[in-house]
């Protein structure tokens, strides 16, 4: 991975074999990011995404292996209990034009991942909401 910071924007390249969420955390901790949004694209050959079933208050994960293009990766960096927290979703397409996606649990880069992190002034923490079953923004 390599990246450059331009004021409140980071342009990052995540390399083949690297795990995307690990690299997001590495950048956020090194740059002391408390609030940001993320956009990325690239390629992956192994990823896990989840879908939250509201009635059960539970995530179900789907694992994929093969050749996939990351057509959209979007999310936020913020904090929960004043510690690093990331909430990322990813959509990927296969060679037949089918798209799969959900809440990102893991993604290994197969070629490259080009990422833009826009840092915002301020801070938004999270709390666990018992009624919903998710970690929500706390203002």
C-alpha positions as CSV (number, residue, x, y, z in Angstrom):
1,X,0.0,0.0,0.0
2,X,1.0,3.5,-0.6
3,X,-0.9,6.8,-0.2
4,X,-0.5,10.6,-0.3
5,X,-2.4,13.2,1.7
6,X,-3.5,16.4,0.1
7,X,-5.0,18.6,2.9
8,X,-8.2,16.7,3.9
9,X,-8.0,14.1,1.1
10,X,-6.0,10.9,1.0
11,X,-5.4,9.1,-2.3
12,X,-4.4,5.5,-1.6
13,X,-3.3,2.5,-3.6
14,X,-3.9,-0.9,-1.9
15,X,-1.8,-3.6,-3.6
16,X,-2.3,-7.2,-4.7
17,X,-2.6,-9.6,-1.8
18,X,-3.5,-6.9,0.8
19,X,-6.7,-6.9,2.8
20,X,-8.7,-3.7,2.3
21,X,-10.2,-3.2,5.8
22,X,-6.7,-3.7,7.4
23,X,-5.3,-1.0,5.2
24,X,-8.1,1.4,5.9
25,X,-7.5,1.0,9.6
26,X,-3.7,1.4,9.1
27,X,-4.2,4.7,7.3
28,X,-6.9,6.0,9.8
29,X,-4.7,5.3,12.8
30,X,-1.5,6.7,11.2
31,X,-3.3,9.9,10.1
32,X,-5.4,10.1,13.3
33,X,-8.7,10.2,11.3
34,X,-11.8,10.4,13.4
35,X,-14.4,11.2,10.7
36,X,-14.2,10.5,7.0
37,X,-16.0,9.0,4.0
38,X,-14.4,6.5,1.6
39,X,-14.9,5.6,-2.0
40,X,-12.9,3.0,-4.0
41,X,-12.8,0.7,-6.9
42,X,-10.5,-2.0,-8.1
43,X,-10.3,-5.8,-8.2
44,X,-10.6,-8.7,-5.7
45,X,-10.4,-12.4,-5.9
46,X,-11.6,-13.2,-2.3
47,X,-14.1,-11.3,-0.3
48,X,-16.8,-11.7,2.4
49,X,-19.9,-9.5,2.6
50,X,-22.8,-9.6,5.0
51,X,-26.5,-8.9,4.9
52,X,-28.3,-7.7,8.1
53,X,-31.6,-9.4,8.7
54,X,-33.6,-6.8,10.6
55,X,-36.1,-9.2,12.1
56,X,-33.4,-11.4,13.6
57,X,-30.9,-8.5,14.4
58,X,-28.2,-10.7,12.9
59,X,-25.7,-10.5,10.0
60,X,-25.4,-13.4,7.5
61,X,-22.1,-13.6,5.6
62,X,-21.5,-14.7,2.0
63,X,-18.0,-15.7,0.9
64,X,-16.8,-15.4,-2.7
65,X,-13.7,-16.5,-4.6
66,X,-12.9,-15.8,-8.2
67,X,-12.3,-12.8,-10.5
68,X,-14.3,-9.8,-9.5
69,X,-14.2,-6.0,-10.2
70,X,-15.0,-3.7,-7.3
71,X,-17.6,-1.6,-8.9
72,X,-18.3,0.4,-5.7
73,X,-16.8,0.5,-2.3
74,X,-18.3,3.2,0.0
75,X,-18.5,3.9,3.7
76,X,-17.4,5.9,6.7
77,X,-14.6,6.0,9.2
78,X,-15.5,7.3,12.6
79,X,-15.3,6.1,16.2
80,X,-17.1,3.9,18.7
81,X,-16.2,4.4,22.3
82,X,-13.5,6.7,21.0
83,X,-11.8,3.9,19.1
84,X,-11.4,3.4,15.3
85,X,-14.6,2.2,13.6
86,X,-15.3,1.7,9.9
87,X,-18.6,0.9,8.2
88,X,-18.0,-0.1,4.6
89,X,-20.2,-1.6,1.9
90,X,-18.9,-3.1,-1.3
91,X,-20.4,-4.2,-4.6
92,X,-18.5,-6.4,-7.1
93,X,-19.2,-7.7,-10.6
94,X,-18.1,-10.9,-12.2
95,X,-17.3,-11.7,-15.8
96,X,-21.0,-12.3,-16.6
97,X,-22.1,-8.9,-15.4
98,X,-23.6,-10.2,-12.2
99,X,-23.2,-8.0,-9.1
100,X,-22.9,-9.1,-5.5
101,X,-22.5,-7.0,-2.4
102,X,-23.2,-6.1,1.2
103,X,-21.5,-5.0,4.4
104,X,-17.8,-5.6,3.9
105,X,-16.2,-8.1,6.3
106,X,-13.0,-8.9,4.3
107,X,-11.6,-8.3,0.8
108,X,-8.2,-9.4,-0.6
109,X,-7.0,-7.2,-3.5
110,X,-6.2,-9.2,-6.7
111,X,-4.7,-6.4,-8.8
112,X,-5.1,-3.0,-7.2
113,X,-7.6,-0.9,-5.3
114,X,-7.8,2.8,-5.8
115,X,-9.2,4.6,-2.8
116,X,-10.1,8.2,-1.9
117,X,-10.6,9.1,1.7
118,X,-12.2,12.5,2.4
119,X,-11.5,13.6,6.0
120,X,-14.0,15.8,7.7
121,X,-13.4,18.1,10.6
122,X,-15.3,16.9,13.6
123,X,-16.1,13.7,15.3
124,X,-19.1,11.3,15.4
125,X,-19.1,8.4,17.8
126,X,-21.3,5.3,17.7
127,X,-23.4,3.4,20.2
128,X,-25.1,0.0,20.1
129,X,-28.9,0.4,19.7
130,X,-30.6,-2.6,21.3
131,X,-33.9,-2.0,19.5
132,X,-32.3,-2.0,16.0
133,X,-29.4,-4.3,16.8
134,X,-26.8,-2.1,15.1
135,X,-24.1,0.4,16.0
136,X,-25.6,3.8,15.1
137,X,-24.3,7.3,14.9
138,X,-24.3,9.1,18.3
139,X,-24.5,12.9,18.0
